[in-house]
Amino acid sequence: MATLKDIAIEAGVSLATVSRVLNDDPTLNVKEETKHRILEIAEKLEYKTSSARKNQTSALGPQHILALYSYQQDLEINDPYYLAIRHGIETQCEKLGIELTNCYEHSGLPESKNITGILIVGKPSPALREAATALTDNICFIDFHEPGSEYDAVDIDLARISKESIDYFIAQGVTRIGFIGGEDQPGKADIREAAFVEYGRLQQVVSEQDIYRGGFSSSSGYELAKNAGESRLSQRPVCGF
C-alpha cells in the first residue's frame, strides 16, 4: 500500500504538504499545479486516506452495479473515448469489490433482482431510461446530464473546454484556429463546435472555412486532419482543436 512518503518523494514535496493537500486543508498555500501533481500521483499509487479506507470497509452489504451503455459495443472499436469510460468503470468496480454487469443498447436488460445501482453511459433512449428506473432509483448518468434532473450525473463541460482552448491559442499568438469534430446528428453542431465557433468568431480567430466535420471515430478524425493538411498553406489554419 502506498504511503505519504512515497507520494512526497515522487512529487518532490514535503510529507506535510502531501498530507495537507490530501486532507483538503483550506489554509494551505501552494500552487494549483503542485496540488494537481500530488493528487494525480496519489491516484496512480492508489493511496487512500484513513477515512476513505474506513468508509470502504464499512460499506453496507454486497453491491451490484449495472452499467448501461446507450450505444452498440462496436462503437468502442472506433472511439477510444467510450472504451476508456468502460475501462474506468470496470477498474474501479474491481478495486472496490463491486459486482458489475455490462449491458449495451439493444442487448436486453438482465433480469437480476439484486441490482443496487445503475450507471447510464451516454444519452439514453426513452425506453432504456424507463427500463432502468423500473429496476432502481439509484441511477447516475455518465457523459450526459439533464438540467433539473433528480439523478446525479458525471459530465464534461465541453463548452468551457472549447473556450479555454481558444484562449490558450490566442495567448500563444495564434490568429487562425481550425476545428475538427464530429456530429451527434447530421447537420447539427455538437456542444463543442457550437461553443468553439461562437466564441472563436467573437475573438476573430475562427471562420467557417476552417471547420471540419465528420464522424466521432479516430479514423474519421485522421481523414479530416489529413484533408486539412493537404490544402494550400495559405488556406490552412495555423493550429487546430
C-alpha positions in Angstrom: 0.0 0.0 0.0 1.3 3.4 -0.9 2.3 5.8 1.9 2.5 9.6 2.2 6.3 9.3 1.9 6.0 7.5 -1.4 3.8 10.3 -2.8 6.1 13.0 -1.3 9.2 11.5 -2.9 7.6 11.2 -6.4 6.1 14.7 -6.2 9.2 16.3 -4.8 7.5 18.0 -1.9 7.4 17.5 1.9 5.3 15.0 3.8 3.4 17.8 5.5 2.4 19.3 2.1 1.2 15.9 0.8 -0.8 15.4 4.0 -2.4 18.8 3.9 -3.3 18.5 0.2 -4.9 15.1 0.6 -6.9 16.3 3.6 -8.0 19.4 1.7 -6.5 21.9 4.2 -8.1 25.3 3.3 -5.2 27.2 4.8 -2.5 25.6 2.6 -0.9 28.0 0.2 0.7 26.1 -2.7 0.4 26.3 -6.5 -2.5 24.6 -8.2 0.0 22.8 -10.3 1.5 21.2 -7.2 -1.9 20.2 -5.9 -2.8 18.5 -9.2 0.5 16.7 -9.3 0.1 15.3 -5.7 -3.5 14.2 -6.4 -2.5 12.6 -9.7 0.3 10.7 -8.0 -1.9 9.6 -5.1 -4.5 8.3 -7.6 -1.8 6.5 -9.6 -0.4 4.8 -6.5 -4.0 4.1 -5.3 -3.4 5.8 -2.0 -6.4 6.2 0.3 -6.8 8.4 3.3 -7.7 6.7 6.6 -11.2 8.0 6.4 -11.6 6.6 2.9 -10.3 3.2 3.9 -12.7 3.2 6.9 -15.7 4.1 4.7 -14.8 1.4 2.2 -14.6 -1.4 4.7 -17.9 -0.4 6.3 -19.9 -0.5 3.1 -23.4 -1.8 3.5 -23.6 -5.3 2.1 -22.7 -6.5 -1.4 -23.1 -4.1 -4.3 -24.1 -5.0 -7.8 -23.8 -2.2 -10.4 -25.4 -2.4 -13.8 -23.6 -0.3 -16.5 -26.0 0.5 -19.3 -24.3 1.8 -22.5 -26.6 3.7 -24.7 -24.8 2.6 -27.9 -23.7 -0.6 -29.5 -20.5 -2.2 -28.4 -18.8 -1.9 -31.8 -18.6 1.9 -31.3 -15.8 1.3 -28.8 -13.7 -0.2 -31.6 -13.5 3.1 -33.4 -13.9 5.5 -30.5 -11.3 5.1 -27.7 -13.2 7.7 -25.6 -16.0 5.3 -24.8 -13.6 2.4 -24.4 -11.8 4.4 -21.7 -15.1 5.1 -19.9 -15.9 1.4 -19.7 -12.4 0.5 -18.7 -12.6 3.1 -15.9 -15.9 1.7 -14.6 -14.5 -1.9 -14.7 -11.3 -0.9 -12.9 -13.0 0.9 -10.1 -15.6 -1.8 -9.5 -12.8 -4.4 -9.3 -10.8 -2.3 -6.9 -13.9 -1.8 -4.6 -15.1 -5.4 -4.8 -18.3 -4.4 -6.6 -20.1 -6.8 -8.9 -20.5 -5.3 -12.3 -22.8 -6.2 -15.3 -22.2 -4.5 -18.6 -25.2 -4.1 -21.0 -25.2 -2.4 -24.4 -28.0 -0.9 -26.4 -30.5 -3.4 -27.8 -28.9 -6.3 -25.9 -31.7 -6.5 -23.4 -31.5 -5.8 -19.7 -30.6 -8.6 -17.3 -33.4 -10.0 -15.1 -31.4 -9.8 -12.0 -33.3 -8.5 -9.0 -30.2 -7.6 -6.9 -29.1 -4.5 -8.8 -28.2 -1.9 -6.2 -27.2 0.9 -8.7 -27.1 1.8 -12.4 -24.7 3.8 -14.4 -26.1 5.0 -17.7 -23.4 6.0 -20.2 -24.4 8.4 -23.0 -27.8 9.8 -23.8 -30.4 7.0 -23.2 -33.5 6.4 -25.3 -36.8 6.9 -23.5 -37.3 3.1 -23.5 -33.9 2.4 -21.9 -34.4 5.1 -19.3 -37.8 3.7 -18.4 -36.4 0.2 -18.1 -33.6 1.4 -15.8 -35.9 3.3 -13.5 -38.0 0.2 -13.2 -35.0 -1.6 -11.6 -33.8 1.0 -9.1 -33.9 4.7 -8.3 -30.1 4.7 -7.7 -29.0 6.0 -11.1 -26.1 8.1 -12.2 -25.6 9.4 -15.7 -22.2 9.4 -17.3 -21.3 11.7 -20.2 -24.8 13.1 -20.2 -26.9 15.2 -18.0 -30.4 16.8 -17.9 -30.8 20.2 -16.3 -33.0 19.9 -13.3 -32.9 16.1 -13.3 -33.3 14.3 -10.0 -30.4 12.0 -10.8 -26.7 12.5 -10.3 -24.5 12.9 -13.4 -20.8 13.0 -14.2 -20.3 15.0 -17.4 -17.7 17.2 -19.1 -18.2 20.9 -19.5 -17.4 20.8 -23.2 -18.3 24.5 -23.8 -15.9 25.7 -21.2 -13.1 23.5 -22.5 -13.6 24.8 -26.0 -13.4 28.4 -24.9 -10.3 27.8 -22.7 -8.6 26.2 -25.7 -9.2 29.3 -27.8 -7.9 31.5 -25.0 -4.8 29.3 -24.8 -4.1 29.5 -28.6 -4.6 33.3 -28.5 -2.2 33.6 -25.6 0.4 31.8 -27.8 -0.1 34.4 -30.6 -2.2 32.3 -32.8 -4.7 34.2 -35.0 -6.3 31.5 -37.1 -7.7 28.3 -35.4 -9.3 25.3 -37.0 -11.7 22.8 -35.6 -12.0 19.1 -36.3 -15.1 17.4 -34.8 -18.0 15.0 -35.2 -21.8 15.3 -35.4 -24.2 13.8 -32.9 -26.9 14.4 -35.5 -26.4 15.0 -39.3 -26.1 18.8 -40.0 -26.3 19.8 -36.3 -23.2 21.1 -34.5 -22.4 19.5 -31.1 -21.8 21.5 -27.9 -18.0 21.7 -28.5 -18.3 23.0 -32.1 -21.1 25.5 -31.2 -19.2 27.0 -28.3 -15.9 27.0 -30.3 -17.3 28.7 -33.3 -19.4 31.3 -31.4 -16.5 32.3 -29.1 -13.9 32.0 -31.8 -15.8 34.4 -34.0 -16.1 36.9 -31.2 -12.3 36.7 -30.8 -11.9 36.9 -34.6 -9.8 33.8 -34.9 -12.3 31.2 -36.3 -14.0 31.2 -39.6 -16.3 28.7 -41.4 -13.7 27.5 -43.9 -11.6 26.2 -41.0 -14.4 23.9 -39.6 -14.0 20.2 -40.5 -16.9 17.9 -39.6 -17.2 14.1 -39.8 -17.8 11.1 -37.6 -16.6 10.7 -34.0 -14.3 7.8 -34.8 -10.5 8.1 -34.7 -10.3 7.1 -38.4 -12.7 10.0 -39.3 -10.6 12.4 -37.3 -7.5 11.2 -39.1 -9.0 11.7 -42.6 -10.3 15.2 -41.7 -6.9 16.3 -40.4 -5.3 14.8 -43.5 -7.6 16.8 -45.7 -6.9 20.0 -43.8 -3.1 19.4 -44.1 -3.3 18.8 -47.8 -4.8 22.2 -48.6 -2.6 25.1 -49.7 -0.6 26.6 -46.9 -2.4 29.9 -47.3 -5.7 28.1 -46.8 -4.8 26.2 -43.7 -5.5 27.2 -40.1 -2.3 27.7 -38.0 -3.4 25.2 -35.5 -6.5 23.0 -34.8 -8.7 21.9 -31.9 
